[in-house]
Amino acid sequence: MATAQKSARASSDYLYLWTASLDTMAGPDYLAVLDVRPAAGRYGRLVTTVPVPGRANFPHHTEHELGTDGTLFTNGFKGGQSFIFDVSKPAAPRVVGHFGDVGTMMHPHSFLRLPNGNRLATLQMQHDGDAMAPGGLAELTPSGRIVRTSSANLPGVDRRIRPYSALILPKVDRIVTTTSDMNKADSTRFIQLWRLRDLKLLHTIELPDGPRGDEGFNSAEPRVLADGKTVLVSTFNCGIYLLEGVASGAPGARLVHSFPRKEGTNCAVPTVAGRYYLITVPAWSAIVSLDVSDPAHPREVSRLTLGPDDVPHWISIEPNLARVVLTGYKALRTRVIIARFDASTGALSMDERFHEDGSTEPGFRFENKAWPHGATGAGIPHGAVFSRPR
């Protein structure tokens, strides 16, 4: 127990950025490794880059946190390819596998760790005759081998559903999935509940309207709170829903919080840190900290406002809850920044120490560089995750 507590308090040494080459024809996509040891004198320095096979994979999501098996799953959504990195040597990752379709399903999106150490993958779609139908779930070994799959394409399920992200709830034998279409062909307002032990689809729930009338559309990310069973679901339309009766025969959802929307932007990735729920709010160019001690009444306690042209999207928190990494769009498209987080108060602040040599602007820019893997030019980081403390 003492070792676990020490590890939980320790800082991460490295930050992994899953990055697209801006010139998709000239350069490969890659995993970039940054040194984030404040005391090492190299804070924010590039350590290495690890290219992956192919071109124009469209690097998208990584896992949100690393486990103990030394592997990191990432997806290249547009190319339909996913890549597995060995990060057991944190400063020197290497590609150890990649895969495309999983059985009849295609375009993996999110990866989560099952209690047995395998990965749960959401897959957006599958062929059904000449049309595309809802995808489903797959259990994969750490090497990417298929263990089992389960389809969302069942009678009565809206054919526009595209499994997007997921949440595993071992305490109640459930999985929650959201249903946004990455190709933006359709907009739906559903979440789905599955039984964990056999991946059986149990319920498809329609999120109700809020005062604005569209908060429930484009369900995004489900997150469990500190009790291991209370679930909040964010939507790209900036609603936050509390799920009720998750393990019952009649589950439901109600809107408990919302944010304003700005044309052309969407609320996006949240993370939970103790009693706080952190989420990106592009309309404010901000990351917001909510106290969710009472999950039916979230209360804002801190807001870190970025530059007016910054559109934050992805966030991931350090295992010791001290730092949060952010990537996004517009002015953040080729830049990564780090925020400080106080887990006792929920307060957010900019990590001013995290900047490149010769610059006073916080962050690391993926521009005008000759990369260690031999390519030059700009990169677009998306998924980002801290290394495990050693």
C-alpha positions, 0 to 999 in steps of 0.5 A: 500500500505504501508503494501505491501511495508513493506512486500516486503522488509521484510526477510523470516524467514524459508526455506522449502526443499522438500526432498527425503530419500536417503534410499527409503525403510527405510525412508519416504520423507519429508519437511524440515524446516530451520531457515533463520533469520540471526539476530536470532542466529539460521541461517541455523538451522534445525527447523523440518521435516514433513514426507509424506505417502508412500515411494520412491515418488521421491520429485521433484518440489515445487511451486516456491513461496508461496501465501497468502492462507497458502498452498504449493503444491509439487510433488513426480514425480516417485510415481505419488503422489502430497502433499499439506502442510499447512504452515500457521504456518511457523515453523510447517507445516503439510500435509493436502492432497495428490492426484495422477492421475487427471482425465485421466491424471497422473504424475503432475509436476509443480504447479502455482497460478491462479488469482482466487487463485486456482492452475494450474497443468501440467500433463505429460501424459495419457493413450491412448489405450496401449500407453502413450499420451501427458498429459495436464493441470488441475485447482485444488482448494487449497485442491486439488479438480479438477475444470477442465482439458484440454488435450494436446492429440489433433489431430496434436500434437506430441505424444511425448509431455509431459507438463512440466512447465508453465507460466500464463499470465493474461494480455494477456489471455494465458498460456505457457507450456514447453514439456520435458519428465521427463522419458527421453524417447524422446527429443522434441523441442516444447512449447505450448500456451493455452487460460487462460479463458477456458484452450483451447490449441491454438498453438504448436510451434517448437523452431528453431535451434541455432548455435550449432544445439540443443539449442531448445531441451527439453524446460524447464521453461517459465518466464515472465519479469517485464512488465507482457507480455514479455516471455523468455523460457529456455531449458535444452540444455542451450538455452534462447528463446524470445517468440513473438506474444504470444497473436496473431494468429501466435506466434513464438520464437527466440534464444536470448542467450545460454550457453555451455553444459557439458556432463551429465548436463543440464541448469535448473531453472531460476528466474526473479528479476526485470530487471535480469534473474538468471539461473543455468549453470552446465557447469560452476558450476555457477549461472548467472545473466543476464540483460534482460532490452533488452530481445532480447540481454541478457547481463551477469552482474554477475556469482557466481561460486561454487565448481568444483563438484557442479551441480546447478539445482533448484533456488528460490528467496526470496520475497524481492529479497535479497537471492536465494536458490540453490539445485542440483546434484553431490556435491550438491546432499545432500546439500543446499546453499544460495546466496546473490543477489543485486537487484539494480546491479544484483550482486551475492555472496555466503551467507557465514553466512549460514552454520552449527555449527562447519563448515566453508563450506557454506550450510546445509548438509542432511547427517548423521543426526537423523531427527525429524520425527524419521528417520536417514540417508541422504536426497536429497533436490530438490524443495525449497521455502522461507516462506512469510515475516510476 
